[in-house]
Amino acid sequence: MSDKDQNFELHKLGLQQQFDAGKTLDQIEFEREKLERAKILEASKEYARQVHDYSMQYEKHLKEYGQLALRTIFLLNGGAIVALLTFIGGTLGKSSGAITLAPALFVPAFTKYALGLICTALSMLFAYVNYMFHHRTTAGPGDLANNMMKLQEQWPGNYTNANSRGTGISFWLALLLGSGALGFFAWGCFQVANVLSSLKIELPVLV
């Protein structure tokens, strides 16, 4: 083999080595980029799962606290009606000095407690409707993960006009009715206190 051929082969071998080295570097860079993308994807999935779990826990606790508050108001008004009927039954026909205790004196207070029960029941109904609308707007883990990969102008969710209006209206109705039920309870207690004060009747002591 001539020197010219040897030089050509050496040059060819050198080019092949450079090509293989460049190919190896490109492959390493590709694998590194692929690994980084996989890490980002897994982190996005984990973040989306945590956000979704937190949202579900928040909804659960919010629903439990709301139910506890409404049950308490319901028991207050219902218990007041039972206590009032028990008191009237125990003092029916009895006189306090020159004044005879009439059940009609407690009808306004009884009405307030009954209205409190009705408001509480309606508040529970609208609270359930609000939960349904809110659940329909909540984004799932898949939507949250897609939002991490490609950010959107608005947080993912089914934010239609109907869902937004339904959520807002049902929330305020439930809140107002629940507050109204508590107000009726306080109003009824005030009326009972006025009746007992005007008749100067002492409440019986339970033994």
Secondary structure by P-SEA (a helix, b strand, c coil): ccaaaaaaaaaaaaaaaaaaaaaaaaaaaaaaaaaaaaaaaaaaaaaaaaaaaaaaaaaaaaaaaaaaaaaaaaaaaaaaaaaaaaaaaaaccccccccccccccaaaaaaaaaaaaaaaaaaaaaaaaaaaaaaaacccaaaaaaaaacccccccccccaaaaaaaaaaaaaaaaaaaaaaaaaaaaaaaaaaaaaaacccccccc
